[in-house]
Amino acid sequence: MQLKILLSLDHELSLGGAASYSRNLFDPTELVMRVAKELQVPLTLFTDVCCAIRFKKWDYERFCQPYERQI
């Protein structure tokens, strides 16, 4: 018998925002991506694209650029 795993992750800010985008979203996602790669487990990110579009106007450098790099 062969076990197959598909890992999925909601990729969005917590409800109510975050004091640190890195601590709230980018760092945990990087960790999950690294572990998935090491284990050779496919990873699907369900990301909030509409949020990213809005952040292009609100906070391009601190949110939008890291978001685009991560995705």
PyMOL Python script that loads the backbone (N, CA, C, O; Angstrom):
from pymol import cmd

cmd.read_pdbstr("""\
ATOM      1  N   MET A   1       0.850  -1.181   0.000  1.00  0.00           N
ATOM      2  CA  MET A   1       0.000   0.000   0.000  1.00  0.00           C
ATOM      3  C   MET A   1       0.895   1.244   0.000  1.00  0.00           C
ATOM      4  O   MET A   1       1.897   1.303   0.713  1.00  0.00           O
ATOM      5  N   GLN A   2       0.521   2.218  -0.798  1.00  0.00           N
ATOM      6  CA  GLN A   2       1.268   3.466  -0.895  1.00  0.00           C
ATOM      7  C   GLN A   2       0.411   4.607  -0.368  1.00  0.00           C
ATOM      8  O   GLN A   2      -0.746   4.760  -0.760  1.00  0.00           O
ATOM      9  N   LEU A   3       0.985   5.402   0.518  1.00  0.00           N
ATOM     10  CA  LEU A   3       0.291   6.541   1.096  1.00  0.00           C
ATOM     11  C   LEU A   3       0.582   7.780   0.257  1.00  0.00           C
ATOM     12  O   LEU A   3       1.740   8.077  -0.035  1.00  0.00           O
ATOM     13  N   LYS A   4      -0.465   8.501  -0.130  1.00  0.00           N
ATOM     14  CA  LYS A   4      -0.309   9.738  -0.894  1.00  0.00           C
ATOM     15  C   LYS A   4      -0.849  10.889  -0.066  1.00  0.00           C
ATOM     16  O   LYS A   4      -1.928  10.807   0.520  1.00  0.00           O
ATOM     17  N   ILE A   5      -0.068  11.971  -0.030  1.00  0.00           N
ATOM     18  CA  ILE A   5      -0.432  13.136   0.774  1.00  0.00           C
ATOM     19  C   ILE A   5      -0.457  14.374  -0.117  1.00  0.00           C
ATOM     20  O   ILE A   5       0.433  14.579  -0.941  1.00  0.00           O
ATOM     21  N   LEU A   6      -1.477  15.184   0.060  1.00  0.00           N
ATOM     22  CA  LEU A   6      -1.549  16.501  -0.566  1.00  0.00           C
ATOM     23  C   LEU A   6      -1.789  17.499   0.555  1.00  0.00           C
ATOM     24  O   LEU A   6      -2.795  17.427   1.261  1.00  0.00           O
ATOM     25  N   LEU A   7      -0.873  18.415   0.710  1.00  0.00           N
ATOM     26  CA  LEU A   7      -0.957  19.413   1.760  1.00  0.00           C
ATOM     27  C   LEU A   7      -1.553  20.691   1.185  1.00  0.00           C
ATOM     28  O   LEU A   7      -1.121  21.164   0.134  1.00  0.00           O
ATOM     29  N   SER A   8      -2.539  21.246   1.869  1.00  0.00           N
ATOM     30  CA  SER A   8      -3.116  22.519   1.424  1.00  0.00           C
ATOM     31  C   SER A   8      -3.059  23.511   2.580  1.00  0.00           C
ATOM     32  O   SER A   8      -3.086  23.135   3.752  1.00  0.00           O
ATOM     33  N   LEU A   9      -2.981  24.780   2.216  1.00  0.00           N
ATOM     34  CA  LEU A   9      -2.784  25.822   3.214  1.00  0.00           C
ATOM     35  C   LEU A   9      -3.528  27.074   2.786  1.00  0.00           C
ATOM     36  O   LEU A   9      -3.395  27.520   1.646  1.00  0.00           O
ATOM     37  N   ASP A  10      -4.321  27.649   3.705  1.00  0.00           N
ATOM     38  CA  ASP A  10      -4.908  28.966   3.455  1.00  0.00           C
ATOM     39  C   ASP A  10      -3.791  29.990   3.586  1.00  0.00           C
ATOM     40  O   ASP A  10      -3.146  30.084   4.630  1.00  0.00           O
ATOM     41  N   HIS A  11      -3.569  30.746   2.540  1.00  0.00           N
ATOM     42  CA  HIS A  11      -2.487  31.733   2.502  1.00  0.00           C
ATOM     43  C   HIS A  11      -3.123  33.109   2.536  1.00  0.00           C
ATOM     44  O   HIS A  11      -3.350  33.732   1.499  1.00  0.00           O
ATOM     45  N   GLU A  12      -3.410  33.577   3.755  1.00  0.00           N
ATOM     46  CA  GLU A  12      -4.066  34.865   3.918  1.00  0.00           C
ATOM     47  C   GLU A  12      -3.782  35.406   5.302  1.00  0.00           C
ATOM     48  O   GLU A  12      -3.418  34.660   6.211  1.00  0.00           O
ATOM     49  N   LEU A  13      -3.950  36.710   5.458  1.00  0.00           N
ATOM     50  CA  LEU A  13      -3.768  37.331   6.766  1.00  0.00           C
ATOM     51  C   LEU A  13      -4.883  36.906   7.706  1.00  0.00           C
ATOM     52  O   LEU A  13      -5.995  36.604   7.272  1.00  0.00           O
ATOM     53  N   SER A  14      -4.577  36.885   8.991  1.00  0.00           N
ATOM     54  CA  SER A  14      -5.594  36.581   9.996  1.00  0.00           C
ATOM     55  C   SER A  14      -6.681  37.642   9.973  1.00  0.00           C
ATOM     56  O   SER A  14      -6.423  38.800   9.642  1.00  0.00           O
ATOM     57  N   LEU A  15      -7.873  37.250  10.319  1.00  0.00           N
ATOM     58  CA  LEU A  15      -8.985  38.189  10.406  1.00  0.00           C
ATOM     59  C   LEU A  15      -8.625  39.293  11.399  1.00  0.00           C
ATOM     60  O   LEU A  15      -8.207  39.010  12.521  1.00  0.00           O
ATOM     61  N   GLY A  16      -8.782  40.521  10.995  1.00  0.00           N
ATOM     62  CA  GLY A  16      -8.446  41.636  11.863  1.00  0.00           C
ATOM     63  C   GLY A  16      -7.067  42.212  11.597  1.00  0.00           C
ATOM     64  O   GLY A  16      -6.655  43.179  12.237  1.00  0.00           O
ATOM     65  N   GLY A  17      -6.344  41.603  10.635  1.00  0.00           N
ATOM     66  CA  GLY A  17      -5.031  42.132  10.282  1.00  0.00           C
ATOM     67  C   GLY A  17      -3.920  41.509  11.095  1.00  0.00           C
ATOM     68  O   GLY A  17      -4.124  40.524  11.805  1.00  0.00           O
ATOM     69  N   ALA A  18      -2.741  42.095  10.984  1.00  0.00           N
ATOM     70  CA  ALA A  18      -1.577  41.543  11.650  1.00  0.00           C
ATOM     71  C   ALA A  18      -0.589  42.646  11.966  1.00  0.00           C
ATOM     72  O   ALA A  18      -0.415  43.578  11.180  1.00  0.00           O
ATOM     73  N   ALA A  19       0.053  42.543  13.109  1.00  0.00           N
ATOM     74  CA  ALA A  19       1.086  43.511  13.477  1.00  0.00           C
ATOM     75  C   ALA A  19       2.335  43.301  12.628  1.00  0.00           C
ATOM     76  O   ALA A  19       3.072  44.246  12.345  1.00  0.00           O
ATOM     77  N   SER A  20       2.566  42.049  12.225  1.00  0.00           N
ATOM     78  CA  SER A  20       3.737  41.712  11.418  1.00  0.00           C
ATOM     79  C   SER A  20       3.314  40.754  10.315  1.00  0.00           C
ATOM     80  O   SER A  20       2.897  39.629  10.591  1.00  0.00           O
ATOM     81  N   TYR A  21       3.419  41.199   9.064  1.00  0.00           N
ATOM     82  CA  TYR A  21       3.071  40.320   7.945  1.00  0.00           C
ATOM     83  C   TYR A  21       3.982  39.104   7.904  1.00  0.00           C
ATOM     84  O   TYR A  21       3.537  37.997   7.602  1.00  0.00           O
ATOM     85  N   SER A  22       5.251  39.311   8.206  1.00  0.00           N
ATOM     86  CA  SER A  22       6.198  38.190   8.184  1.00  0.00           C
ATOM     87  C   SER A  22       5.812  37.145   9.214  1.00  0.00           C
ATOM     88  O   SER A  22       5.714  35.963   8.884  1.00  0.00           O
ATOM     89  N   ARG A  23       5.593  37.556  10.452  1.00  0.00           N
ATOM     90  CA  ARG A  23       5.272  36.606  11.523  1.00  0.00           C
ATOM     91  C   ARG A  23       3.899  35.962  11.305  1.00  0.00           C
ATOM     92  O   ARG A  23       3.700  34.794  11.639  1.00  0.00           O
ATOM     93  N   ASN A  24       2.969  36.710  10.753  1.00  0.00           N
ATOM     94  CA  ASN A  24       1.606  36.217  10.590  1.00  0.00           C
ATOM     95  C   ASN A  24       1.420  35.349   9.349  1.00  0.00           C
ATOM     96  O   ASN A  24       0.618  34.415   9.364  1.00  0.00           O
ATOM     97  N   LEU A  25       2.158  35.651   8.267  1.00  0.00           N
ATOM     98  CA  LEU A  25       1.882  34.974   7.001  1.00  0.00           C
ATOM     99  C   LEU A  25       3.127  34.416   6.318  1.00  0.00           C
ATOM    100  O   LEU A  25       3.190  33.223   6.021  1.00  0.00           O
ATOM    101  N   PHE A  26       4.108  35.263   6.071  1.00  0.00           N
ATOM    102  CA  PHE A  26       5.219  34.856   5.211  1.00  0.00           C
ATOM    103  C   PHE A  26       6.154  33.832   5.851  1.00  0.00           C
ATOM    104  O   PHE A  26       6.528  32.859   5.197  1.00  0.00           O
ATOM    105  N   ASP A  27       6.537  34.024   7.106  1.00  0.00           N
ATOM    106  CA  ASP A  27       7.446  33.079   7.765  1.00  0.00           C
ATOM    107  C   ASP A  27       6.827  31.692   7.939  1.00  0.00           C
ATOM    108  O   ASP A  27       7.471  30.698   7.603  1.00  0.00           O
ATOM    109  N   PRO A  28       5.594  31.593   8.455  1.00  0.00           N
ATOM    110  CA  PRO A  28       4.996  30.257   8.588  1.00  0.00           C
ATOM    111  C   PRO A  28       4.830  29.554   7.235  1.00  0.00           C
ATOM    112  O   PRO A  28       4.999  28.338   7.138  1.00  0.00           O
ATOM    113  N   THR A  29       4.501  30.322   6.201  1.00  0.00           N
ATOM    114  CA  THR A  29       4.346  29.732   4.870  1.00  0.00           C
ATOM    115  C   THR A  29       5.686  29.232   4.346  1.00  0.00           C
ATOM    116  O   THR A  29       5.751  28.162   3.743  1.00  0.00           O
ATOM    117  N   GLU A  30       6.753  29.989   4.568  1.00  0.00           N
ATOM    118  CA  GLU A  30       8.086  29.546   4.145  1.00  0.00           C
ATOM    119  C   GLU A  30       8.448  28.228   4.824  1.00  0.00           C
ATOM    120  O   GLU A  30       8.998  27.329   4.188  1.00  0.00           O
ATOM    121  N   LEU A  31       8.139  28.116   6.108  1.00  0.00           N
ATOM    122  CA  LEU A  31       8.428  26.885   6.842  1.00  0.00           C
ATOM    123  C   LEU A  31       7.666  25.699   6.249  1.00  0.00           C
ATOM    124  O   LEU A  31       8.247  24.640   6.012  1.00  0.00           O
ATOM    125  N   VAL A  32       6.387  25.877   6.015  1.00  0.00           N
ATOM    126  CA  VAL A  32       5.577  24.798   5.441  1.00  0.00           C
ATOM    127  C   VAL A  32       6.085  24.437   4.042  1.00  0.00           C
ATOM    128  O   VAL A  32       6.149  23.259   3.690  1.00  0.00           O
ATOM    129  N   MET A  33       6.442  25.438   3.253  1.00  0.00           N
ATOM    130  CA  MET A  33       6.949  25.169   1.897  1.00  0.00           C
ATOM    131  C   MET A  33       8.266  24.381   1.953  1.00  0.00           C
ATOM    132  O   MET A  33       8.479  23.464   1.159  1.00  0.00           O
ATOM    133  N   ARG A  34       9.137  24.742   2.887  1.00  0.00           N
ATOM    134  CA  ARG A  34      10.424  24.050   3.027  1.00  0.00           C
ATOM    135  C   ARG A  34      10.228  22.587   3.451  1.00  0.00           C
ATOM    136  O   ARG A  34      10.856  21.685   2.896  1.00  0.00           O
ATOM    137  N   VAL A  35       9.364  22.365   4.424  1.00  0.00           N
ATOM    138  CA  VAL A  35       9.101  21.002   4.890  1.00  0.00           C
ATOM    139  C   VAL A  35       8.444  20.175   3.794  1.00  0.00           C
ATOM    140  O   VAL A  35       8.807  19.016   3.596  1.00  0.00           O
ATOM    141  N   ALA A  36       7.491  20.749   3.085  1.00  0.00           N
ATOM    142  CA  ALA A  36       6.828  20.027   1.989  1.00  0.00           C
ATOM    143  C   ALA A  36       7.847  19.629   0.920  1.00  0.00           C
ATOM    144  O   ALA A  36       7.795  18.521   0.386  1.00  0.00           O
ATOM    145  N   LYS A  37       8.758  20.528   0.619  1.00  0.00           N
ATOM    146  CA  LYS A  37       9.781  20.215  -0.383  1.00  0.00           C
ATOM    147  C   LYS A  37      10.695  19.093   0.107  1.00  0.00           C
ATOM    148  O   LYS A  37      10.996  18.164  -0.642  1.00  0.00           O
ATOM    149  N   GLU A  38      11.134  19.177   1.361  1.00  0.00           N
ATOM    150  CA  GLU A  38      12.000  18.132   1.927  1.00  0.00           C
ATOM    151  C   GLU A  38      11.327  16.767   1.913  1.00  0.00           C
ATOM    152  O   GLU A  38      11.965  15.752   1.636  1.00  0.00           O
ATOM    153  N   LEU A  39      10.032  16.754   2.213  1.00  0.00           N
ATOM    154  CA  LEU A  39       9.281  15.494   2.252  1.00  0.00           C
ATOM    155  C   LEU A  39       8.744  15.086   0.887  1.00  0.00           C
ATOM    156  O   LEU A  39       8.161  14.012   0.737  1.00  0.00           O
ATOM    157  N   GLN A  40       8.942  15.940  -0.099  1.00  0.00           N
ATOM    158  CA  GLN A  40       8.436  15.720  -1.453  1.00  0.00           C
ATOM    159  C   GLN A  40       6.921  15.520  -1.453  1.00  0.00           C
ATOM    160  O   GLN A  40       6.386  14.609  -2.084  1.00  0.00           O
ATOM    161  N   VAL A  41       6.256  16.410  -0.718  1.00  0.00           N
ATOM    162  CA  VAL A  41       4.797  16.400  -0.620  1.00  0.00           C
ATOM    163  C   VAL A  41       4.277  17.612  -1.401  1.00  0.00           C
ATOM    164  O   VAL A  41       4.710  18.734  -1.137  1.00  0.00           O
ATOM    165  N   PRO A  42       3.369  17.416  -2.345  1.00  0.00           N
ATOM    166  CA  PRO A  42       2.803  18.554  -3.076  1.00  0.00           C
ATOM    167  C   PRO A  42       2.100  19.514  -2.111  1.00  0.00           C
ATOM    168  O   PRO A  42       1.487  19.094  -1.130  1.00  0.00           O
ATOM    169  N   LEU A  43       2.203  20.788  -2.409  1.00  0.00           N
ATOM    170  CA  LEU A  43       1.594  21.817  -1.575  1.00  0.00           C
ATOM    171  C   LEU A  43       0.736  22.722  -2.446  1.00  0.00           C
ATOM    172  O   LEU A  43       1.174  23.198  -3.493  1.00  0.00           O
ATOM    173  N   THR A  44      -0.488  22.950  -2.001  1.00  0.00           N
ATOM    174  CA  THR A  44      -1.392  23.873  -2.671  1.00  0.00           C
ATOM    175  C   THR A  44      -1.690  25.028  -1.729  1.00  0.00           C
ATOM    176  O   THR A  44      -2.139  24.824  -0.601  1.00  0.00           O
ATOM    177  N   LEU A  45      -1.436  26.242  -2.203  1.00  0.00           N
ATOM    178  CA  LEU A  45      -1.757  27.434  -1.425  1.00  0.00           C
ATOM    179  C   LEU A  45      -3.065  28.024  -1.931  1.00  0.00           C
ATOM    180  O   LEU A  45      -3.207  28.320  -3.118  1.00  0.00           O
ATOM    181  N   PHE A  46      -4.009  28.191  -1.032  1.00  0.00           N
ATOM    182  CA  PHE A  46      -5.239  28.907  -1.352  1.00  0.00           C
ATOM    183  C   PHE A  46      -5.025  30.341  -0.888  1.00  0.00           C
ATOM    184  O   PHE A  46      -5.226  30.663   0.283  1.00  0.00           O
ATOM    185  N   THR A  47      -4.621  31.188  -1.811  1.00  0.00           N
ATOM    186  CA  THR A  47      -4.202  32.534  -1.454  1.00  0.00           C
ATOM    187  C   THR A  47      -5.291  33.564  -1.750  1.00  0.00           C
ATOM    188  O   THR A  47      -6.106  33.390  -2.656  1.00  0.00           O
ATOM    189  N   ASP A  48      -5.281  34.623  -0.972  1.00  0.00           N
ATOM    190  CA  ASP A  48      -6.277  35.682  -1.095  1.00  0.00           C
ATOM    191  C   ASP A  48      -5.776  36.723  -2.104  1.00  0.00           C
ATOM    192  O   ASP A  48      -5.157  37.717  -1.724  1.00  0.00           O
ATOM    193  N   VAL A  49      -6.044  36.488  -3.368  1.00  0.00           N
ATOM    194  CA  VAL A  49      -5.568  37.356  -4.437  1.00  0.00           C
ATOM    195  C   VAL A  49      -6.193  38.749  -4.337  1.00  0.00           C
ATOM    196  O   VAL A  49      -5.521  39.742  -4.614  1.00  0.00           O
ATOM    197  N   CYS A  50      -7.434  38.837  -3.955  1.00  0.00           N
ATOM    198  CA  CYS A  50      -8.087  40.158  -3.840  1.00  0.00           C
ATOM    199  C   CYS A  50      -7.406  41.013  -2.770  1.00  0.00           C
ATOM    200  O   CYS A  50      -7.282  42.227  -2.933  1.00  0.00           O
ATOM    201  N   CYS A  51      -6.974  40.396  -1.697  1.00  0.00           N
ATOM    202  CA  CYS A  51      -6.237  41.100  -0.656  1.00  0.00           C
ATOM    203  C   CYS A  51      -4.940  41.656  -1.239  1.00  0.00           C
ATOM    204  O   CYS A  51      -4.585  42.807  -0.986  1.00  0.00           O
ATOM    205  N   ALA A  52      -4.248  40.849  -2.007  1.00  0.00           N
ATOM    206  CA  ALA A  52      -2.983  41.288  -2.617  1.00  0.00           C
ATOM    207  C   ALA A  52      -3.203  42.463  -3.562  1.00  0.00           C
ATOM    208  O   ALA A  52      -2.393  43.389  -3.606  1.00  0.00           O
ATOM    209  N   ILE A  53      -4.278  42.427  -4.305  1.00  0.00           N
ATOM    210  CA  ILE A  53      -4.589  43.529  -5.220  1.00  0.00           C
ATOM    211  C   ILE A  53      -4.803  44.817  -4.425  1.00  0.00           C
ATOM    212  O   ILE A  53      -4.310  45.875  -4.816  1.00  0.00           O
ATOM    213  N   ARG A  54      -5.525  44.737  -3.326  1.00  0.00           N
ATOM    214  CA  ARG A  54      -5.784  45.921  -2.499  1.00  0.00           C
ATOM    215  C   ARG A  54      -4.489  46.432  -1.869  1.00  0.00           C
ATOM    216  O   ARG A  54      -4.271  47.641  -1.779  1.00  0.00           O
ATOM    217  N   PHE A  55      -3.632  45.508  -1.433  1.00  0.00           N
ATOM    218  CA  PHE A  55      -2.387  45.912  -0.778  1.00  0.00           C
ATOM    219  C   PHE A  55      -1.398  46.557  -1.745  1.00  0.00           C
ATOM    220  O   PHE A  55      -0.440  47.191  -1.302  1.00  0.00           O
ATOM    221  N   LYS A  56      -1.602  46.413  -3.039  1.00  0.00           N
ATOM    222  CA  LYS A  56      -0.751  47.133  -3.992  1.00  0.00           C
ATOM    223  C   LYS A  56      -0.878  48.630  -3.764  1.00  0.00           C
ATOM    224  O   LYS A  56       0.079  49.374  -3.975  1.00  0.00           O
ATOM    225  N   LYS A  57      -2.053  49.077  -3.335  1.00  0.00           N
ATOM    226  CA  LYS A  57      -2.287  50.495  -3.058  1.00  0.00           C
ATOM    227  C   LYS A  57      -1.973  50.847  -1.599  1.00  0.00           C
ATOM    228  O   LYS A  57      -1.482  51.941  -1.320  1.00  0.00           O
ATOM    229  N   TRP A  58      -2.249  49.935  -0.676  1.00  0.00           N
ATOM    230  CA  TRP A  58      -2.130  50.230   0.747  1.00  0.00           C
ATOM    231  C   TRP A  58      -0.702  50.094   1.282  1.00  0.00           C
ATOM    232  O   TRP A  58      -0.225  50.961   2.015  1.00  0.00           O
ATOM    233  N   ASP A  59      -0.031  49.017   0.918  1.00  0.00           N
ATOM    234  CA  ASP A  59       1.276  48.734   1.521  1.00  0.00           C
ATOM    235  C   ASP A  59       2.089  47.882   0.560  1.00  0.00           C
ATOM    236  O   ASP A  59       2.315  46.695   0.793  1.00  0.00           O
ATOM    237  N   TYR A  60       2.522  48.512  -0.521  1.00  0.00           N
ATOM    238  CA  TYR A  60       3.188  47.778  -1.602  1.00  0.00           C
ATOM    239  C   TYR A  60       4.501  47.138  -1.151  1.00  0.00           C
ATOM    240  O   TYR A  60       4.737  45.962  -1.425  1.00  0.00           O
ATOM    241  N   GLU A  61       5.350  47.890  -0.468  1.00  0.00           N
ATOM    242  CA  GLU A  61       6.679  47.387  -0.128  1.00  0.00           C
ATOM    243  C   GLU A  61       6.661  46.335   0.974  1.00  0.00           C
ATOM    244  O   GLU A  61       7.363  45.328   0.875  1.00  0.00           O
ATOM    245  N   ARG A  62       5.869  46.551   2.021  1.00  0.00           N
ATOM    246  CA  ARG A  62       5.904  45.619   3.157  1.00  0.00           C
ATOM    247  C   ARG A  62       5.038  44.387   2.947  1.00  0.00           C
ATOM    248  O   ARG A  62       5.330  43.331   3.508  1.00  0.00           O
ATOM    249  N   PHE A  63       3.977  44.497   2.149  1.00  0.00           N
ATOM    250  CA  PHE A  63       3.114  43.332   1.944  1.00  0.00           C
ATOM    251  C   PHE A  63       3.171  42.806   0.513  1.00  0.00           C
ATOM    252  O   PHE A  63       3.468  41.630   0.296  1.00  0.00           O
ATOM    253  N   CYS A  64       2.898  43.644  -0.439  1.00  0.00           N
ATOM    254  CA  CYS A  64       2.709  43.186  -1.805  1.00  0.00           C
ATOM    255  C   CYS A  64       3.982  42.592  -2.412  1.00  0.00           C
ATOM    256  O   CYS A  64       3.923  41.543  -3.053  1.00  0.00           O
ATOM    257  N   GLN A  65       5.103  43.232  -2.226  1.00  0.00           N
ATOM    258  CA  GLN A  65       6.350  42.687  -2.791  1.00  0.00           C
ATOM    259  C   GLN A  65       6.706  41.331  -2.173  1.00  0.00           C
ATOM    260  O   GLN A  65       7.005  40.398  -2.919  1.00  0.00           O
ATOM    261  N   PRO A  66       6.689  41.179  -0.843  1.00  0.00           N
ATOM    262  CA  PRO A  66       6.971  39.849  -0.276  1.00  0.00           C
ATOM    263  C   PRO A  66       5.928  38.794  -0.701  1.00  0.00           C
ATOM    264  O   PRO A  66       6.255  37.625  -0.909  1.00  0.00           O
ATOM    265  N   TYR A  67       4.680  39.235  -0.821  1.00  0.00           N
ATOM    266  CA  TYR A  67       3.617  38.325  -1.256  1.00  0.00           C
ATOM    267  C   TYR A  67       3.918  37.791  -2.664  1.00  0.00           C
ATOM    268  O   TYR A  67       3.838  36.589  -2.916  1.00  0.00           O
ATOM    269  N   GLU A  68       4.266  38.711  -3.576  1.00  0.00           N
ATOM    270  CA  GLU A  68       4.555  38.299  -4.944  1.00  0.00           C
ATOM    271  C   GLU A  68       5.784  37.399  -5.020  1.00  0.00           C
ATOM    272  O   GLU A  68       5.816  36.458  -5.813  1.00  0.00           O
ATOM    273  N   ARG A  69       6.794  37.683  -4.200  1.00  0.00           N
ATOM    274  CA  ARG A  69       7.980  36.814  -4.183  1.00  0.00           C
ATOM    275  C   ARG A  69       7.630  35.411  -3.692  1.00  0.00           C
ATOM    276  O   ARG A  69       8.115  34.414  -4.226  1.00  0.00           O
ATOM    277  N   GLN A  70       6.777  35.352  -2.662  1.00  0.00           N
ATOM    278  CA  GLN A  70       6.444  34.054  -2.095  1.00  0.00           C
ATOM    279  C   GLN A  70       5.589  33.226  -3.039  1.00  0.00           C
ATOM    280  O   GLN A  70       5.792  32.019  -3.170  1.00  0.00           O
ATOM    281  N   ILE A  71       4.644  33.863  -3.690  1.00  0.00           N
ATOM    282  CA  ILE A  71       3.770  33.140  -4.593  1.00  0.00           C
ATOM    283  C   ILE A  71       4.535  32.784  -5.859  1.00  0.00           C
ATOM    284  O   ILE A  71       3.976  32.164  -6.764  1.00  0.00           O
TER     285      ILE A  71
END
""", "prot")
cmd.dss("prot")
cmd.show_as("cartoon", "prot")
cmd.util.cbc("prot")
cmd.orient("prot")
